[in-house]
Each structure stands twice: as C-alpha cells, then as structure tokens.
Amino acid sequence: MTQWEKESDMRGFAKNGSHLNAMKNNKNIAREIRTITIETDKLPTWKEAKLLLSSGKALKY
C-alpha cells in the first residue's frame, strides 16, 4: 500500500525504474495482481484495503 499526494507522481513511479522492472516480472512470481486507486485523506486499514481490492483491477497470468 502506498500513498501519494499527486497522481502524476504515482504514475511516474509506476512507469519507471525498479517498479517498472518488477512489474515486467510479475508473471514469474504471481498468478494475479490487483490494483485500486482511491482518493482519501487517510489510508484504509489493511482489512479495509483487502475489501477494496476485491473490486479492483485484476491482471491474471
């Protein structure tokens, strides 16, 4: 779970460097990756995050 002040910063991180390299290897370490983006002033608890992810975008390998 991460928190960003600007969506553009989050997208810049996701599309470059170590994160991009890791994402290219997803299929070697996972059967499914789920993501969700929400706007909030407070991070959800891990329990809340799990519930939110159930409706998130799923990438299946």
C-alpha positions as a Markdown table, in Angstrom:
| # | Residue | x | y | z |
|---|---|---|---|---|
| 1 | Met | 0.0 | 0.0 | 0.0 |
| 2 | Thr | 1.3 | 3.4 | -0.9 |
| 3 | Gln | 0.1 | 7.0 | -0.5 |
| 4 | Trp | 0.8 | 9.8 | -3.0 |
| 5 | Glu | -0.1 | 13.4 | -2.9 |
| 6 | Lys | -0.2 | 13.7 | -6.7 |
| 7 | Glu | -1.5 | 11.1 | -9.1 |
| 8 | Ser | 1.2 | 12.2 | -11.6 |
| 9 | Asp | 3.9 | 11.3 | -9.1 |
| 10 | Met | 2.4 | 7.8 | -8.6 |
| 11 | Arg | 2.1 | 7.2 | -12.3 |
| 12 | Gly | 5.7 | 8.4 | -12.9 |
| 13 | Phe | 6.9 | 5.9 | -10.2 |
| 14 | Ala | 4.9 | 3.1 | -11.7 |
| 15 | Lys | 6.2 | 3.5 | -15.2 |
| 16 | Asn | 9.9 | 3.8 | -14.4 |
| 17 | Gly | 12.9 | 2.3 | -12.7 |
| 18 | Ser | 12.7 | -0.5 | -10.2 |
| 19 | His | 8.9 | -0.6 | -10.1 |
| 20 | Leu | 8.7 | -1.0 | -13.9 |
| 21 | Asn | 11.3 | -3.8 | -13.9 |
| 22 | Ala | 9.4 | -5.6 | -11.1 |
| 23 | Met | 6.1 | -5.3 | -13.0 |
| 24 | Lys | 7.7 | -6.9 | -16.1 |
| 25 | Asn | 8.5 | -10.0 | -13.9 |
| 26 | Asn | 5.0 | -10.3 | -12.3 |
| 27 | Lys | 4.1 | -13.4 | -14.3 |
| 28 | Asn | 7.1 | -15.1 | -12.8 |
| 29 | Ile | 6.1 | -14.5 | -9.2 |
| 30 | Ala | 2.3 | -14.2 | -9.2 |
| 31 | Arg | -0.8 | -15.6 | -10.8 |
| 32 | Glu | -2.8 | -12.5 | -10.2 |
| 33 | Ile | -2.0 | -8.8 | -9.4 |
| 34 | Arg | -4.8 | -6.5 | -8.2 |
| 35 | Thr | -4.7 | -2.7 | -8.0 |
| 36 | Ile | -7.0 | 0.0 | -6.9 |
| 37 | Thr | -6.6 | 3.8 | -6.7 |
| 38 | Ile | -8.7 | 5.8 | -4.2 |
| 39 | Glu | -8.7 | 9.4 | -3.2 |
| 40 | Thr | -8.7 | 9.8 | 0.6 |
| 41 | Asp | -7.0 | 11.8 | 3.3 |
| 42 | Lys | -6.4 | 8.7 | 5.4 |
| 43 | Leu | -5.1 | 5.3 | 4.4 |
| 44 | Pro | -7.5 | 2.4 | 4.9 |
| 45 | Thr | -6.7 | -0.3 | 7.4 |
| 46 | Trp | -5.3 | -3.5 | 5.9 |
| 47 | Lys | -8.6 | -5.2 | 6.4 |
| 48 | Glu | -10.4 | -2.3 | 4.6 |
| 49 | Ala | -7.8 | -2.4 | 1.8 |
| 50 | Lys | -8.4 | -6.2 | 1.3 |
| 51 | Leu | -12.2 | -5.5 | 0.8 |
| 52 | Leu | -11.4 | -2.6 | -1.6 |
| 53 | Leu | -9.1 | -4.8 | -3.6 |
| 54 | Ser | -11.9 | -7.4 | -4.2 |
| 55 | Ser | -13.4 | -4.9 | -6.7 |
| 56 | Gly | -10.0 | -3.7 | -8.0 |
| 57 | Lys | -8.5 | -4.2 | -11.4 |
| 58 | Ala | -7.1 | -7.7 | -11.7 |
| 59 | Leu | -4.3 | -8.7 | -14.0 |
| 60 | Lys | -4.2 | -12.5 | -14.4 |
| 61 | Tyr | -1.2 | -14.5 | -15.8 |
